[in-house]
Amino acid sequence: MMTVRSKATRPLIIRILALSGQVLILSGLLLILSGCQFSWPWTKKIDLTRATPDGLYQQGGAYYQDGSFKKSVEVFQRLKEEYPLSKFAIMAELGIADSHFSDKEWPDAELAYTDFLNLHPTNENLPYVLYQLGLCHFNQITTIDRDQSETFKALREFERLNARFPNSKFAFLAEKMIRDCKKILGEQEFYVGEFYFNIKKYRAALRRFEKVARDYPNVGLDYKVSYYLIETKRRLAERGADKKTEAKDDLPIQSPEMPIQPPPVRRIP
């Protein structure tokens, strides 16, 4: 005779499994009904690409695109240190410089671009690096009444780019920046010249105006410099004429009532 085993007499493990299955089914139904997204831990894929040079470079680029420049610097720096021989390490060096530049950290960007220039003197990206290096200096230029050291440095980098890579597209962009730098330098010289002109130091003013006309032509200053040159020379000429007149007026005039004294005669002993 076949006997029927009651639920109470089933092995404990079977009862636990059955109960677990009911709980799992119930949990799944609740998640579906509630609209929640759920995934089992073992179904998650672990992204191992971030530990590779390519993966780190992509991660740094993603941070850069999001505007998280400090994070992009950290990732690019990690790539440089962990994979110094990878082709992505050189790209990471540019990534560090560009991140500093986009974050307006001009001195740090300048240092990074200079290091790249010195470490990779034949790299194909040198025209871009020279252009960016010039912009680092240009972005630190202040008003024309201040020191213009950064203007001279920017001009030097843009002219170096034109001399070394005249056919580069960045050389074309550098042409405009060279003109802008020269205009700033010319404006400063004119500013000083006008100051001397206003306090009637015409010779000092003339030297400044002549330097602007000689060193910074065709940058938008020619008309007013020409006017001040003519006016300064006219006033100098007037002053010279006045001095001659004053010198004549200062000569002693002998009264007509007084007899003219002859020159003393030297007696022979």
C-alpha positions in Angstrom: 0.0 0.0 0.0 1.3 3.4 -0.9 1.4 5.9 1.9 0.9 9.6 1.6 3.5 11.7 3.4 2.1 14.7 5.1 3.6 18.2 4.9 4.7 17.9 8.4 6.8 14.8 7.7 8.6 16.3 4.7 12.3 16.9 5.2 13.1 20.4 6.7 15.3 21.4 3.8 12.5 20.8 1.3 10.2 22.9 3.4 12.7 25.8 3.6 13.4 25.7 -0.1 9.7 25.8 -0.9 9.2 28.7 1.4 12.2 30.5 -0.1 10.8 30.1 -3.6 7.5 31.6 -2.5 9.3 34.5 -1.0 11.3 35.1 -4.1 8.3 34.9 -6.3 6.4 37.3 -4.1 9.3 39.7 -4.0 9.6 39.6 -7.8 5.9 40.3 -8.2 6.0 43.3 -5.8 9.0 44.8 -7.7 7.2 44.4 -11.0 4.0 45.9 -9.6 5.8 48.8 -8.0 7.7 49.6 -11.2 11.2 49.5 -9.6 14.2 48.4 -11.5 16.0 45.5 -10.0 19.0 43.4 -10.9 20.6 40.6 -9.2 24.2 41.1 -8.0 25.6 38.3 -10.1 24.1 39.8 -13.2 26.0 43.1 -12.9 29.0 43.6 -15.2 32.1 44.9 -13.7 33.8 47.6 -15.9 37.4 46.6 -16.0 38.3 49.0 -18.8 38.9 51.9 -16.5 42.1 50.3 -15.3 43.5 50.3 -18.8 45.3 53.2 -20.4 42.5 53.6 -22.9 39.9 53.4 -20.2 41.6 56.0 -18.0 42.0 58.3 -21.0 38.3 58.0 -21.8 37.4 58.6 -18.2 39.6 61.7 -18.0 38.0 63.0 -21.2 34.5 62.4 -19.8 35.4 64.5 -16.8 36.8 67.2 -19.0 33.6 67.3 -21.1 31.5 67.6 -18.0 33.6 70.6 -16.8 35.1 68.6 -13.9 38.6 69.8 -14.8 40.3 69.0 -11.4 39.0 65.4 -11.7 40.2 65.1 -15.2 43.7 66.3 -14.1 43.7 63.6 -11.4 42.8 60.8 -13.9 45.2 62.0 -16.6 47.9 62.2 -13.9 47.2 58.7 -12.8 47.4 57.5 -16.4 50.8 59.1 -16.7 52.1 57.6 -13.6 50.7 54.0 -14.0 51.3 53.7 -17.8 54.2 56.0 -18.7 55.1 54.1 -21.8 51.6 54.0 -23.2 50.7 56.1 -26.2 47.9 57.5 -24.1 50.4 58.9 -21.6 51.5 61.6 -24.1 47.9 62.4 -24.8 47.3 62.6 -21.0 50.0 65.2 -20.7 48.1 67.4 -23.2 44.9 66.6 -21.3 46.4 67.9 -18.1 47.5 71.1 -19.8 44.1 71.6 -21.5 42.3 71.0 -18.2 44.3 73.6 -16.4 43.7 76.0 -19.3 40.0 75.5 -19.4 39.9 75.9 -15.6 41.7 79.3 -16.1 44.7 78.2 -14.1 47.0 80.0 -16.5 50.4 79.5 -14.7 49.7 75.7 -14.2 48.6 75.4 -17.9 51.7 77.4 -19.0 54.0 75.0 -17.0 52.3 71.9 -18.4 52.5 73.1 -22.0 56.2 74.1 -21.5 56.9 70.6 -20.1 55.3 69.0 -23.1 57.3 71.2 -25.5 60.5 70.3 -23.8 59.8 66.6 -23.5 58.4 66.1 -27.0 60.2 68.5 -29.4 59.2 66.7 -32.5 55.6 65.9 -31.6 52.9 66.6 -34.3 50.9 68.7 -31.8 53.6 71.3 -31.3 51.8 74.1 -33.3 48.8 73.7 -31.0 51.0 73.7 -27.9 52.8 76.9 -29.0 49.5 78.6 -29.7 48.1 77.5 -26.3 51.2 78.7 -24.6 50.8 82.1 -26.2 47.2 82.2 -25.0 48.3 81.4 -21.5 50.4 84.6 -21.5 47.8 86.6 -23.4 45.1 85.8 -20.9 47.2 87.3 -18.1 47.6 90.7 -19.7 46.3 93.5 -17.6 45.5 97.2 -18.4 47.9 99.4 -20.4 48.9 101.3 -17.4 50.5 98.2 -15.9 53.6 96.1 -16.7 53.4 94.4 -20.1 55.7 91.5 -19.5 53.0 89.0 -20.3 52.2 90.8 -23.6 55.9 90.5 -24.7 55.9 86.8 -23.7 52.7 86.1 -25.7 54.0 88.0 -28.7 57.2 85.9 -28.5 55.3 82.6 -28.5 53.0 83.6 -31.4 56.0 84.8 -33.5 57.8 81.6 -32.7 54.8 79.5 -33.9 54.8 81.5 -37.2 58.5 81.1 -37.7 58.6 77.3 -37.0 55.2 76.2 -38.5 54.2 78.9 -41.1 51.8 76.5 -42.9 50.0 75.4 -39.8 46.4 76.4 -39.3 47.5 77.7 -35.9 49.9 80.0 -37.6 47.0 81.7 -39.2 45.3 82.1 -35.9 48.5 83.4 -34.4 48.6 86.3 -37.0 45.6 87.9 -35.4 47.1 87.4 -31.9 50.4 89.0 -33.0 48.4 92.1 -34.2 46.5 92.2 -30.9 49.7 92.0 -28.9 51.4 94.8 -30.9 48.3 97.0 -30.5 48.4 96.6 -26.7 52.1 97.4 -26.6 51.5 100.4 -28.9 48.7 101.6 -26.8 50.9 101.6 -23.7 53.6 103.6 -25.5 51.0 106.1 -26.7 49.5 106.3 -23.2 52.9 107.3 -21.8 53.6 109.7 -24.6 50.2 111.4 -24.1 51.0 111.7 -20.4 54.3 113.5 -21.2 52.5 115.6 -23.8 49.9 116.8 -21.3 52.5 117.9 -18.8 54.4 119.7 -21.6 57.4 117.4 -21.7 57.4 117.4 -25.5 60.8 115.8 -26.1 59.9 112.8 -24.0 56.5 112.6 -25.7 58.0 112.8 -29.1 60.3 109.8 -28.4 57.3 107.7 -27.4 55.1 108.7 -30.4 58.0 108.0 -32.8 58.4 104.6 -31.3 54.8 103.8 -31.8 55.0 104.9 -35.4 58.1 102.9 -36.0 57.5 99.6 -34.1 53.7 99.3 -34.1 52.3 100.4 -37.5 49.0 99.2 -39.0 47.4 98.1 -35.7 44.9 100.9 -35.6 47.0 103.7 -34.0 48.4 105.4 -37.1 45.9 108.3 -37.3 46.1 109.6 -33.8 49.9 109.0 -33.6 50.3 111.0 -36.8 48.3 113.9 -35.3 50.3 113.9 -32.0 53.6 113.7 -33.9 52.8 116.8 -35.9 51.4 118.7 -32.9 54.4 117.8 -30.7 56.9 118.9 -33.2 55.0 122.2 -33.7 55.0 122.9 -30.0 58.7 122.1 -29.8 59.4 124.5 -32.7 57.3 127.2 -31.0 59.2 126.7 -27.7 62.5 126.9 -29.6 61.5 130.1 -31.2 60.4 131.5 -27.9 63.7 130.6 -26.3 65.6 132.5 -29.1 63.4 135.5 -28.5 63.9 135.3 -24.8 67.7 135.0 -25.4 67.6 138.2 -27.5 65.5 140.0 -24.9 68.0 139.1 -22.2 70.9 140.9 -23.9 72.0 144.1 -22.1 70.7 147.2 -23.7 72.9 150.4 -23.4 71.2 153.6 -22.6 71.5 156.2 -25.4 72.3 158.9 -22.8 75.4 157.0 -21.8 78.5 157.4 -24.0 79.7 154.2 -25.5 82.9 153.2 -23.7 85.7 152.1 -25.9 87.5 148.9 -25.1 90.3 149.4 -22.6 93.7 150.1 -24.1 96.5 148.1 -22.9 99.4 150.3 -21.8 103.0 149.4 -22.6 105.2 149.9 -19.6 
